[in-house]
Amino acid sequence: MTSMIFMGTPQFAVPILEALAAAPDYEILAVVTQPDKPVGRKHVLTPTPVKEAALRLHLPVFQPVKLAGSPELTQMISLHPDLIITAAFGQFLPKKLLAAAQIMPLNVHGSLLPKYRGGAPVQRAIINGDPETGVTIMEMVAKMDAGDMLSQVKVPITAIDDNGTIFEKLSLAGRDLLMATLPKVIAGTIVKVPQDPEKVTFAPNISAAEEALDLHDSAQNLVNKVRGLRPDPIAYLEFAGRRVKIWDSAVADLSTSLEPGHCVKADKQHLWLSAGAGSVWAIKELQLAGKKRMPISAFMNGYGQEFGAGQLVIGQ
Protein backbone atom coordinates (compact mmCIF):
# COMPACT_ATOMS: atom_id res chain seq x y z
CA MET A 1 0.00 0.00 0.00
CA THR A 2 1.29 3.44 -0.94
CA SER A 3 1.29 5.93 1.93
CA MET A 4 0.81 9.67 1.55
CA ILE A 5 0.29 13.00 3.23
CA PHE A 6 -2.42 15.13 1.65
CA MET A 7 -2.26 18.92 1.89
CA GLY A 8 -5.09 21.21 0.78
CA THR A 9 -7.47 23.89 2.00
CA PRO A 10 -10.46 24.98 -0.18
CA GLN A 11 -13.32 23.05 -1.75
CA PHE A 12 -11.15 22.57 -4.85
CA ALA A 13 -9.12 19.97 -2.92
CA VAL A 14 -12.04 18.04 -1.39
CA PRO A 15 -12.97 15.74 -4.34
CA ILE A 16 -9.27 14.90 -4.72
CA LEU A 17 -8.98 13.96 -1.04
CA GLU A 18 -12.18 11.91 -1.20
CA ALA A 19 -10.96 9.95 -4.22
CA LEU A 20 -7.62 9.16 -2.57
CA ALA A 21 -9.35 8.08 0.65
CA ALA A 22 -11.68 5.77 -1.28
CA ALA A 23 -8.87 4.04 -3.21
CA PRO A 24 -7.91 0.72 -1.55
CA ASP A 25 -4.25 0.94 -2.60
CA TYR A 26 -3.56 4.25 -0.83
CA GLU A 27 -3.14 5.07 2.84
CA ILE A 28 -3.52 8.71 3.94
CA LEU A 29 -1.28 9.17 6.97
CA ALA A 30 -2.32 12.76 7.63
CA VAL A 31 -4.26 15.66 6.13
CA VAL A 32 -2.70 19.11 6.44
CA THR A 33 -4.78 22.24 6.00
CA GLN A 34 -4.86 25.87 7.05
CA PRO A 35 -6.05 26.87 10.55
CA ASP A 36 -9.73 27.54 11.24
CA LYS A 37 -10.66 31.16 10.48
CA PRO A 38 -13.41 33.54 11.65
CA VAL A 39 -16.10 33.89 8.99
CA GLY A 40 -18.98 36.33 8.54
CA ARG A 41 -20.12 39.31 10.55
CA LYS A 42 -20.20 37.28 13.75
CA HIS A 43 -16.68 35.96 13.11
CA VAL A 44 -17.65 32.35 13.68
CA LEU A 45 -14.51 30.18 13.79
CA THR A 46 -14.91 27.93 10.77
CA PRO A 47 -12.86 24.92 9.59
CA THR A 48 -11.61 24.68 6.04
CA PRO A 49 -13.53 22.47 3.58
CA VAL A 50 -10.60 20.05 3.58
CA LYS A 51 -10.66 19.77 7.38
CA GLU A 52 -14.39 19.07 7.33
CA ALA A 53 -13.86 16.34 4.74
CA ALA A 54 -10.92 14.83 6.61
CA LEU A 55 -12.87 14.62 9.86
CA ARG A 56 -15.79 13.03 8.04
CA LEU A 57 -13.34 10.47 6.62
CA HIS A 58 -11.81 9.90 10.08
CA LEU A 59 -8.36 11.07 8.99
CA PRO A 60 -5.85 12.80 11.30
CA VAL A 61 -5.61 16.55 10.68
CA PHE A 62 -2.67 18.96 11.14
CA GLN A 63 -3.26 22.74 11.00
CA PRO A 64 0.07 24.56 11.38
CA VAL A 65 -0.11 28.34 11.22
CA LYS A 66 3.25 28.18 9.49
CA LEU A 67 4.94 24.96 8.41
CA ALA A 68 8.55 26.05 8.86
CA GLY A 69 9.77 25.31 12.37
CA SER A 70 6.44 23.86 13.51
CA PRO A 71 6.04 20.69 15.58
CA GLU A 72 3.63 19.49 12.88
CA LEU A 73 6.44 19.61 10.35
CA THR A 74 8.55 17.33 12.52
CA GLN A 75 5.64 14.93 12.85
CA MET A 76 5.02 14.91 9.11
CA ILE A 77 8.65 14.14 8.30
CA SER A 78 8.67 11.31 10.84
CA LEU A 79 5.79 9.63 8.97
CA HIS A 80 8.13 8.87 6.00
CA PRO A 81 5.33 9.04 3.42
CA ASP A 82 5.77 7.57 -0.03
CA LEU A 83 4.01 10.57 -1.55
CA ILE A 84 3.15 14.13 -0.54
CA ILE A 85 0.22 15.50 -2.53
CA THR A 86 -0.85 19.12 -2.41
CA ALA A 87 -3.90 20.80 -3.95
CA ALA A 88 -4.34 24.51 -3.21
CA PHE A 89 -2.77 24.18 0.23
CA GLY A 90 -1.73 27.82 0.57
CA GLN A 91 1.79 27.61 2.04
CA PHE A 92 5.25 26.92 0.63
CA LEU A 93 6.66 23.54 1.62
CA PRO A 94 10.11 23.52 3.27
CA LYS A 95 12.85 21.62 1.42
CA LYS A 96 13.14 19.02 4.16
CA LEU A 97 9.45 18.21 3.86
CA LEU A 98 9.74 17.80 0.09
CA ALA A 99 12.71 15.51 0.67
CA ALA A 100 10.66 13.39 3.10
CA ALA A 101 8.59 11.95 0.25
CA GLN A 102 10.07 8.52 -0.49
CA ILE A 103 8.74 8.46 -4.06
CA MET A 104 7.79 12.05 -4.98
CA PRO A 105 6.04 15.21 -3.78
CA LEU A 106 3.24 16.14 -6.20
CA ASN A 107 1.06 19.18 -6.76
CA VAL A 108 -2.33 19.45 -8.47
CA HIS A 109 -2.11 22.91 -10.04
CA GLY A 110 -5.05 24.71 -11.65
CA SER A 111 -3.45 25.92 -14.86
CA LEU A 112 -1.74 24.73 -18.02
CA LEU A 113 1.81 25.18 -16.84
CA PRO A 114 4.17 26.85 -17.53
CA LYS A 115 1.40 29.44 -17.89
CA TYR A 116 0.09 30.98 -14.66
CA ARG A 117 2.39 29.90 -11.89
CA GLY A 118 1.14 31.26 -8.57
CA GLY A 119 -1.88 31.54 -6.33
CA ALA A 120 -4.61 32.87 -8.68
CA PRO A 121 -4.32 30.99 -11.98
CA VAL A 122 -8.07 30.49 -12.41
CA GLN A 123 -8.96 34.13 -11.75
CA ARG A 124 -6.20 35.38 -14.06
CA ALA A 125 -7.22 33.07 -16.90
CA ILE A 126 -10.81 34.37 -16.84
CA ILE A 127 -9.81 38.01 -16.39
CA ASN A 128 -7.43 37.74 -19.34
CA GLY A 129 -10.17 36.27 -21.54
CA ASP A 130 -8.47 32.91 -22.11
CA PRO A 131 -10.60 30.36 -24.00
CA GLU A 132 -9.29 27.49 -21.90
CA THR A 133 -7.44 26.56 -18.76
CA GLY A 134 -6.66 23.19 -17.21
CA VAL A 135 -4.86 21.16 -14.58
CA THR A 136 -1.21 20.15 -14.41
CA ILE A 137 0.15 17.41 -12.17
CA MET A 138 3.71 18.41 -11.39
CA GLU A 139 6.60 17.35 -9.23
CA MET A 140 7.14 19.85 -6.43
CA VAL A 141 10.50 21.56 -6.08
CA ALA A 142 11.74 24.38 -3.85
CA LYS A 143 10.54 27.03 -6.32
CA MET A 144 6.96 28.10 -6.89
CA ASP A 145 5.22 25.82 -9.41
CA ALA A 146 8.50 25.24 -11.25
CA GLY A 147 8.77 21.44 -11.13
CA ASP A 148 8.62 19.02 -14.02
CA MET A 149 5.18 18.33 -15.47
CA LEU A 150 3.84 14.78 -15.19
CA SER A 151 0.43 15.09 -16.86
CA GLN A 152 -2.01 17.74 -18.03
CA VAL A 153 -5.63 18.14 -19.07
CA LYS A 154 -7.41 21.09 -20.73
CA VAL A 155 -10.74 22.54 -19.62
CA PRO A 156 -12.67 25.09 -21.78
CA ILE A 157 -13.75 28.44 -20.31
CA THR A 158 -17.21 29.34 -21.60
CA ALA A 159 -18.76 32.81 -21.72
CA ILE A 160 -20.91 32.04 -18.65
CA ASP A 161 -18.16 30.60 -16.48
CA ASP A 162 -16.76 32.41 -13.47
CA ASN A 163 -14.03 31.43 -11.03
CA GLY A 164 -16.56 29.43 -9.01
CA THR A 165 -17.69 27.22 -11.90
CA ILE A 166 -14.16 26.80 -13.25
CA PHE A 167 -12.82 25.80 -9.83
CA GLU A 168 -15.52 23.11 -9.71
CA LYS A 169 -14.61 21.84 -13.18
CA LEU A 170 -10.89 21.87 -12.45
CA SER A 171 -11.39 20.10 -9.14
CA LEU A 172 -13.03 17.13 -10.85
CA ALA A 173 -10.62 17.20 -13.77
CA GLY A 174 -7.68 17.33 -11.34
CA ARG A 175 -9.09 14.45 -9.32
CA ASP A 176 -9.42 12.23 -12.39
CA LEU A 177 -6.04 13.26 -13.77
CA LEU A 178 -4.26 12.58 -10.48
CA MET A 179 -5.86 9.16 -10.07
CA ALA A 180 -4.75 8.24 -13.61
CA THR A 181 -1.24 9.60 -13.06
CA LEU A 182 -0.40 8.10 -9.65
CA PRO A 183 0.04 4.47 -10.80
CA LYS A 184 2.73 5.57 -13.28
CA VAL A 185 4.44 7.68 -10.62
CA ILE A 186 4.46 4.78 -8.17
CA ALA A 187 5.67 2.33 -10.83
CA GLY A 188 8.45 4.70 -11.88
CA THR A 189 7.26 4.82 -15.50
CA ILE A 190 6.06 8.44 -15.54
CA VAL A 191 7.72 10.69 -18.11
CA LYS A 192 8.75 14.04 -16.64
CA VAL A 193 8.49 17.07 -18.93
CA PRO A 194 10.49 20.17 -17.92
CA GLN A 195 8.70 23.50 -18.18
CA ASP A 196 9.82 25.80 -20.98
CA PRO A 197 11.29 28.83 -19.16
CA GLU A 198 10.46 31.10 -22.12
CA LYS A 199 6.74 30.35 -21.74
CA VAL A 200 6.50 30.95 -17.98
CA THR A 201 3.92 33.49 -16.80
CA PHE A 202 2.76 34.26 -13.28
CA ALA A 203 -0.63 34.56 -11.57
CA PRO A 204 -0.15 36.34 -8.23
CA ASN A 205 -3.00 36.48 -5.73
CA ILE A 206 -5.63 39.15 -6.42
CA SER A 207 -4.85 42.29 -4.42
CA ALA A 208 -7.53 44.43 -2.77
CA ALA A 209 -6.74 47.23 -5.22
CA GLU A 210 -7.44 44.94 -8.17
CA GLU A 211 -11.01 44.37 -7.03
CA ALA A 212 -11.92 47.88 -8.22
CA LEU A 213 -13.23 48.21 -11.77
CA ASP A 214 -11.70 50.82 -14.07
CA LEU A 215 -14.10 52.20 -16.68
CA HIS A 216 -11.14 53.00 -18.91
CA ASP A 217 -10.93 49.28 -19.62
CA SER A 218 -12.98 47.98 -22.52
CA ALA A 219 -16.45 46.64 -21.81
CA GLN A 220 -15.24 43.12 -22.61
CA ASN A 221 -12.38 43.43 -20.14
CA LEU A 222 -14.82 44.66 -17.48
CA VAL A 223 -17.11 41.68 -18.13
CA ASN A 224 -14.13 39.32 -17.85
CA LYS A 225 -13.01 40.89 -14.58
CA VAL A 226 -16.49 40.64 -13.05
CA ARG A 227 -16.57 36.94 -13.96
CA GLY A 228 -13.00 36.36 -12.81
CA LEU A 229 -13.73 37.77 -9.34
CA ARG A 230 -17.11 36.07 -8.86
CA PRO A 231 -18.23 34.63 -6.44
CA ASP A 232 -15.28 35.89 -4.41
CA PRO A 233 -14.02 38.54 -3.80
CA ILE A 234 -16.42 40.39 -6.22
CA ALA A 235 -15.42 43.39 -8.32
CA TYR A 236 -16.84 46.79 -7.40
CA LEU A 237 -17.43 50.39 -8.50
CA GLU A 238 -17.77 53.58 -6.50
CA PHE A 239 -21.02 55.49 -7.19
CA ALA A 240 -20.84 58.89 -5.47
CA GLY A 241 -18.83 57.47 -2.60
CA ARG A 242 -21.04 54.39 -2.36
CA ARG A 243 -19.26 51.09 -3.01
CA VAL A 244 -21.31 48.84 -5.27
CA LYS A 245 -20.40 45.22 -5.95
CA ILE A 246 -20.99 44.10 -9.52
CA TRP A 247 -22.22 40.52 -9.83
CA ASP A 248 -23.07 40.38 -13.53
CA SER A 249 -22.59 42.53 -16.59
CA ALA A 250 -22.48 42.43 -20.38
CA VAL A 251 -21.08 44.19 -23.42
CA ALA A 252 -23.79 46.39 -24.94
CA ASP A 253 -24.14 46.10 -28.71
CA LEU A 254 -23.33 49.72 -29.50
CA SER A 255 -20.51 52.22 -29.28
CA THR A 256 -20.21 55.72 -27.86
CA SER A 257 -18.12 58.86 -28.19
CA LEU A 258 -18.52 59.65 -24.49
CA GLU A 259 -15.49 59.49 -22.27
CA PRO A 260 -15.41 56.50 -19.88
CA GLY A 261 -17.71 56.71 -16.87
CA HIS A 262 -20.74 58.43 -18.43
CA CYS A 263 -24.30 57.11 -18.60
CA VAL A 264 -25.10 56.02 -22.14
CA LYS A 265 -28.53 54.69 -21.27
CA ALA A 266 -30.29 55.00 -17.93
CA ASP A 267 -33.92 54.05 -17.38
CA LYS A 268 -35.94 51.67 -15.20
CA GLN A 269 -34.40 48.63 -16.89
CA HIS A 270 -30.89 49.68 -17.84
CA LEU A 271 -27.70 51.27 -16.59
CA TRP A 272 -25.25 51.33 -19.47
CA LEU A 273 -21.93 53.10 -18.99
CA SER A 274 -19.30 54.28 -21.41
CA ALA A 275 -16.09 52.30 -21.13
CA GLY A 276 -12.70 52.26 -22.82
CA ALA A 277 -12.18 52.39 -26.59
CA GLY A 278 -15.73 53.67 -27.19
CA SER A 279 -17.35 50.50 -25.84
CA VAL A 280 -20.50 50.37 -23.71
CA TRP A 281 -20.80 48.26 -20.58
CA ALA A 282 -24.17 47.10 -19.26
CA ILE A 283 -24.57 46.33 -15.55
CA LYS A 284 -27.03 43.44 -15.02
CA GLU A 285 -26.81 42.61 -11.30
CA LEU A 286 -25.27 44.44 -8.35
CA GLN A 287 -25.19 44.70 -4.58
CA LEU A 288 -25.13 47.76 -2.35
CA ALA A 289 -23.23 47.64 0.93
CA GLY A 290 -25.37 45.93 3.55
CA LYS A 291 -27.98 44.88 0.98
CA LYS A 292 -28.80 41.73 -0.96
CA ARG A 293 -27.93 41.19 -4.61
CA MET A 294 -30.46 42.79 -6.96
CA PRO A 295 -31.11 42.95 -10.70
CA ILE A 296 -30.38 46.27 -12.32
CA SER A 297 -34.12 46.91 -12.76
CA ALA A 298 -34.63 46.86 -8.97
CA PHE A 299 -31.65 49.16 -8.46
CA MET A 300 -32.87 51.65 -11.08
CA ASN A 301 -36.37 51.66 -9.62
CA GLY A 302 -34.89 52.81 -6.33
CA TYR A 303 -31.96 54.94 -7.46
CA GLY A 304 -32.60 55.71 -11.13
CA GLN A 305 -33.29 59.37 -10.40
CA GLU A 306 -29.57 59.77 -9.66
CA PHE A 307 -28.60 58.93 -13.23
CA GLY A 308 -29.22 60.64 -16.55
CA ALA A 309 -28.04 59.95 -20.09
CA GLY A 310 -24.73 61.69 -20.77
CA GLN A 311 -24.07 62.31 -17.08
CA LEU A 312 -20.63 61.53 -15.68
CA VAL A 313 -21.15 59.07 -12.82
CA ILE A 314 -17.79 57.30 -12.50
CA GLY A 315 -14.50 59.15 -12.59
CA GLN A 316 -13.31 62.71 -12.40
N, C-alpha and C positions, 0 to 999 in steps of 0.2 A: 504493500500500500504506500502511495506517495503522500508524504506529509507536507503541510504548507501553513504559512501565516497569511491571512487575508487582511488587507488594509484598504479601507474606503470610508466615505462619509455620507454623501447624499443618496437620494433615491436611485440615481444612475447606477450605483454599485450594487443595489439590493438584488436584482435578478441574477447578477453574476455570482454573488455569494450563495444564493439559494440553489443555483445549478451545481456549484461545487459541493455544497453540503449534501445534495441528493445523490451525487455520483458515488457508487460503492468502492471505487478504487482510490478515492482521495480521503485524507484525514486532515481536518482543519484543526490545528493545534491552538490557534488563538485568532481572534478578530480584533483589529486595532482601528480605532476611530477617534474623531475629535471629541473633546469634552462636551458635556451637556451645556446648552446655552439658554439664556432667558429669551423668551419669544413673546411678542405681542405687547399690548399696552400694560398688561398686568405683570409682564416679565416672568412668565411661568417657566421654570427650568425644564427644558425639553431635551430628550435624547435625540441623537441623530437617527435618521432612517436605518442606517446600517446597524447601530446598536440595538434598535428595536427588533430588527430581523435576527440578529445574533442571539438575543435573549430568547426569542421565540423558538430558535433552533437549538437552544440549550448549549451554546458555544461560549467559552470563556472570552471576556471582553477586557481589553486594555484601552485606557483613554489618557495618554500622556499629554499634558499641556504643550510640552516640547520634547521631542524624542531625544535629542542630544543630551547626554548626561543624566537621563532619567533612569530610575530603577526598572521601569518597564522595558527599556532598551536592553538592560542586562538580562532580564528574564527571557526576552525574545531571542537573543543570541544563544542563550543556554538551551533553547528548544531544538537547535540544530535542524531547522526545517529543510526539506528537499527543495521547496520552492517558496518564494515570497511573491505574492501577487497583489498589486495595487490597482485601484480603480477610483480616481478622483479622491484620493486620501486628503490632500491639502497641506502636507508638510514634506520637506526634503528628507530623504533617508540618508543617515550617516554611512560613510564608507564601510565601517565595520559591520553594519547591519546587512548591507548589500553582500558583503563577503561571507555572511553566515549562511546564505542559501547554498546548499550542497550541490544543486543542479543549476539553478538560475533564478535571479530576481526578474520578474516580468511586470510590465505595466500595460493596462488597457487604456489607450489614449484616444480621446474623441476628435481625431482629425486624420487627414491623409498626410502623415509625415512624409517629407520634412517640412510641410507647410503647417503653420500654426503650432509651434511649440509654445507651451505656457498654460496659464490657468483659465483662459476664456476662449478656447478654440471654436466652440459652437456659436457663441455670441458674435465673434468676429467674422465668422463665415457668413452668417445671415446679414450682418450690418454691411459687409462688403459686397453683398449681392451675388455670392457664389451659387452656381447651379447645383452643386453637390458638396457633400462632406463625407465623413466615413470614420472608421475605427482602425487603428493600427495597434497590433500587439508587438511590443518592443522589449528588448533586453534593457534593463535599467543599468545606468552607469552614473558616476558621480558628476553629472552635468545634466541640466534640465532637458529632458526629452531628447537626448542626443544619442541614445543607444541604437544598436543595429535593429532593423525591422525584421520581424519573424513572419508576419502575415498581415493582410489588409483587406478591408471590404469597403465598397462605396455605398453611400446612401444619398438619394436625391433630396434636394431642398425645394419644395413646391412653394407657390406664391402664397399659400395660406399657412405655411409652417411658421412657428416662432421657436424661441429657444426651449420652451417647454415640450413641444411636440417632437422636436429634433432630439432632445435628450432622451425621450422615451424610445424613439426609434434606434438611437445609437446604443442605448443600454441593452436592448434585445439583440441587436446586431453584434455588439461586443461580447455578449454572453455566448452566442452561438459560435463566433469566431474563436474565442478562447477555448471552448470545449473541443473544437476541431483541431486546434493547434497544440494543446498540451500533450497528447500522445506522442507527437513527433519530437517535442522538446524532451520529454522523459526518455524516449528511445535514443536520443542523440542524433536523429536524422534530419532535424530542422535545418533549413538553409538560411543563414543570416545574411541580410542585405544591408550594407552600410548606407547611411543617409548621404545624399549629395549635398555637400556644404554650400554649393552655389544656389540651391533651391530652398534653403532654410528661410522661413519667416517666423515671426513671433506673434503671440496672442496674449499680451499681458492682461491681468484682471481689469475689469471695467472700473475706472475711477469715478468718484462722486461727480466730478466736473463733467465727465462724459455723459452723464444721464440727461443733461440739458440739451434740448433741441435747438439747432441754429437754423433760422429761416433762410440763411444765405446758401444752405445746401439745396440741392435739387429736390423736388417733390419725391422722386423715386428714392433718393438717399434717405429722406425723412421717413418714408414708409418702411424701408429696410431697418432703420434704427429702432423704430417703434416695435417692429417684430423681433428684432434681435435682443431687446431688453424686456420682453414680455414672456412670462408673467412676473419676472423679477430681474432688475429692481424697478422697472417701468420708467420710460422716458417722460420728460415733463417740459412744459412751457411756463413762462411767467406772464399772466394777464394782469396788468395794472397792479403789480405787486402781489398778486394771488397766484400761488403755484398750482398748476393744473397738470395732473398726470394724463398722458395720452395712451389709451388702450388700443385704439384701432384707427386707421387712417387709409387714405387712398390717393392715387394720382388723378386729379381731375382732367378730363379730356378737353382741355383748352389751354391757351397761353395768355400771358398778360405783359403789359409794359410797365406795370407798377413795380416799384422797388420792393424787395422782400419785407414781409411783415404787415402788408396792407390787406384789408378785406377785399376780396374780389366778388364774393357773393355772400350775403348774410340775410337770412330770413328764418322763418320758424322751422325749417328743415335742414338748413345748410349753414356751415361756417367754412368757407373756402378762403385760404390765405395765399398771397403771392409768396413764392419761394425763389430759390436761385435759378439763374439761367432762364427767366421768364416762365417758369413752370408754376402750376397751381396745385396746392396741397389741400385735400379735403379731410377734415377731422370727422370721424364717424362715432367714436365713443371716448368718453373722458371721465375724469374723477376729480372733484374738488376736494381740498383738504378737509378731512373729517366727514366726508360724504361717501355714499355708495357710487359705484360705476353707473353711468347713465348714457343713453344714446344722445347724439348731438341734438336731436329734436327736443328732448326734455331740457337740455341745457339752454337752448335758444328760447324756449318758451319762458324760462325764468330769467334769462340774462340777455336776451336778444336786443333789448333796447340800448345796450352798451356798445353795439356794433353797427356800423353803417358802411355801405359799399364805398371803397376808396379810402376809408379811414385807416390810419396807421395804428395798429394795435400791439405789434411786437417790434421792439427795437427803438432806436433813438431817431 
